Amino acid sequence: AAEELRIFKAISDRAGYGAGIIIPEGELIYVNESFAEMHGYTIKELIGKHFSILHSKAQMRPVERFRKKLMQEGSYVTEEVWHKKKDGTVFPALMTGTAIKDDMGKPLYLSATLIDITESKRVEIALRQSEEFNSSLLTNSPNPILVLNADASIRYVNPALEKLTGFSPAELIGSKPPYPWWIEETRKELSKRLVQAMRRGTGRYESSCRKKNGERCWVEKIFKTVKVNGEFKYHLVNWVDLTEQKRLKTNLEFYLSQVTRT
């Protein structure tokens, strides 16, 4: 068991996404390298501090709401939460949280994993400000992005989307739902969510995808309709690959459940 714990801790320590653990009172008892770097601190500087140093006063209101939800419900799926770095600059992150409770249901530890989505936001804002569709803004984005026409047919996919899914632009452009990455059992649900997002002009949801090679991945899809002077231009769908974050979350949960037992 000790060896298993060591392995699981090593995985979290070196993960490419931020991972942190607090006790219910709010004191940080574990952060990995990515988490500390993301906030401009060293690991040493954060351990023992209250997590509120990672947020501004305004940011703390929604953060406290998430913490209460976590303590009551045991977990929350991906939420967008703003954070504050040591130098005072702020950045948006996607966070998931899990509470480890004792046999009586009392929370012992609260863990969170996070992904910095600054780049997604930057691209989204630049596109909204751009009068016409500008593929050069999307080409270099590390995040997968696709652009849809009014009829939901694919107008453009960036290299990051091809890299993640394995489907080339030639295979995707012009295709309509069901898209090649949709999984049979979730097609109905995905179709419904897409229609809702197109109608509202905004939307956010997590979904499992099938790569060209048959592998599965998890992504968060952030949907925005781009209009200029009230006139429809296109739908923009920003993806954030959550696969690694999901693994890290499962890993942290296991690690904490073992620590709690020992």
N, C-alpha and C positions, 0 to 999 in steps of 0.2 A: 504493500500500500504506500509506503514511504517513497519508493522508487517511482510509482505511478504518479504520485503527487508532484514529485520533482519534475517529471516529464511534462505534466500538464501546466505547471508553473512556467517552465521554460518556453512552452508554446505561446503562452500569454505574454511573457516578457518580450518576445521577439516579433510579435504580430505586427502587421502593417497598419492596424487600426488601433485607436485609443481604447484602453480598458482601465476601469477604475473601480475600486470597492470602498464604500463608506460604511460606518456603523450607523444605526438609526439616528443618533444625535448629530450626524453630519461630518464626523471626522474622517479624513481620508486615511485608509490603512494600507491601500495598495494602488499603485498606478504603474502602467508599463511605460517603456521608453517613448513610444509614439504619443501617448497621452500627455506626458510631460513636455515633449518637444512642441506639440501642437499649441500648447499654452505658453511656450517660451520659458518654461521652468526646467530645473533638473528634478529628478525623482526625489532626491533628498529634501529639496525645498518644499515639496508638496506633502510628504508624509507627516501626519499629525495635525495638518492644517484643516480648518473647516472648509468644506467645498464651496462656500459662498465667495471665496477669493477668486473663483473662476467665472464669476458673473457680476454684472453691474446691478445696481439697485432695481432698475426697471426689468432686467432679465430675471431677477429672483422671483418675481410674482408667478410667471408660468412654471418656473423650475420647482417652486414649492408645491404647486398644484400637481405636477408630475410625481413628486416625491410622496405626497399623500396618497395618490392613486396607486403607486407602487407598493406602499405599505399595506393598503387595504386589499388590493386585487392581486398582488403577487407579481405582476409584470405589466409592461406596456409595450406595444409594438412601436415601430419606428415613428419618432416625433422629431420635428425640426425645433432645435433649441439653440439660442444664441449664447456664445461664450465670450469671455474677456481674457485676453492674454496679459502676461506680466507687464508689458509696456502700455497697456490700456486699450490697444486696438481690439476690435470685436470681430467675430467670425461666426458664420452659421454652421451647424453640425446636425447630422441625423443621429439620433440616439435611440437605443433600446435599453430597457431596464428589467432586472429580475430581482426579486426579494427571496432570500433564503430564510425560512422560518423554522422555529423549533417545533417540538411535538404539540405544543399548545397553540400554535399558529402565530406566535409572537415573532416579528422580524428580528433576525440577528445581524444580517448583512444585506446591503443593497449594492448590486453591481450594475455597471453601465458600460456599454460599448459605444464608440462614436466614430463617425466619419466626417471629416472636414469637407463641406460642399461649397466653399468659396468660389471655386472655378465655375461650377454649374450656375451659380447666381450671377457671376460676372457675364457669362455668355448670354444668359437669359435677359439681363438688363440691356446689354449691347444690342441684342436682336430687337428688343422692343423699341429701342431708340432709333434703329436703322429703318429708313423708309421702305427699302426693298429687301427681299430675302438675300442674305449675304453668306454664301457657303464658306467663305474664307474664315469667318468668325468661328465656324463649327469644325473645320477640318483639323485644327490643332488641339481641340478640346480633348483632355484625357478621358472624359466621360462619354459614354455612348449617347448619341442624339439622333432622333429621326424627325423629319418634317412631313406632315400629312396635308393633303389637299382637303377641300371641303367635303368630298365624298369618302374620306378616310383612306384613299389610295396613297401609297408612299411616294413622296416627291423627292426625298433626299435621305441618305443615311451617311453618317460620318465614318471615318476609318476605325474609330474606337468601337462602334457598334459591330462592324464587320469582324474586328479582332475578338470581341467577346462571343459573338454568336456563330461565327464561321460562315455566315451567309454573305455573299458579295453583293455590291450595289446592283449588279446586273440581274441577280436573282430576286431582288427585293423591289426595285423601283417599278411603280405602276401596280404592284399587288395590293389587293384589298383584304379585309378580314375574311376568314381567319388567317392571320399571318403565319408564316412558316415556323416561328418559335412558340406559337401557342400550343399548349398541351391539351389533348383531347378532353380530359375530365374537367378542365376549368374554362373551356371555350365559352360556354353560356355566360358564366360570371364575368369573364373578361370583355365579352361583347357588350354586356349591360353597362359595365364601368366605362367603357370607351364612349358609348352613346351618351351617358350622363355627363362625362367630362366635356364632350363636344358641345352639348347643349348649354352647359353652365359656363364654358370658356375657361374652366380651371378644374383641376382634380389631382388627387394623389393617391396612389395605392401600391401595395406590394404584390408581386406575383412571381410564380415559378415559371421559368422558361426552358425550352428545349433547344440545345445547341444543334448545329448541323451534324455533329458527330454523335448525337444522342445523349450527351451529358446534360445534367440539369444545373441551372443556376438560379439564384434569387435576385430580383432587382426591385428597386423602388422606382416607380414611374411618376414623374412630375409633369403634369400636363398644363399647357397654357395656350390660349388662342391669341394670336398676334393680329391686332387691328391697327390701321393707321387712319386717323380722322374718321373713326367709326366704321371704316370699310374693312371687311375680312381680308386677311393676307394669307395666313396659313396656321395650322396647329403645330405647336412645338412640343415634342415629348423628350424630356431629359431623363436619362436612366442613371441610377447609381447602383453599381454592382454590390449587393449585400452578402454574397455567398461567403466570403471570408469572415465578415462580421457575424454571420449566423453561426459559423463554426466556432468562432471565438466566444460567443455568448454561451453556447453549449459547453464549451471547455471551461469557462469561468464557473458556470453552474455546478459542473461536476467537481471542480477544484474546491469550491466553497462547501458543497455538501460533504466532501471528505474531511475537510478541515473541521467542520462542525461536529463530525462524529468522533474525531480523535481528541 
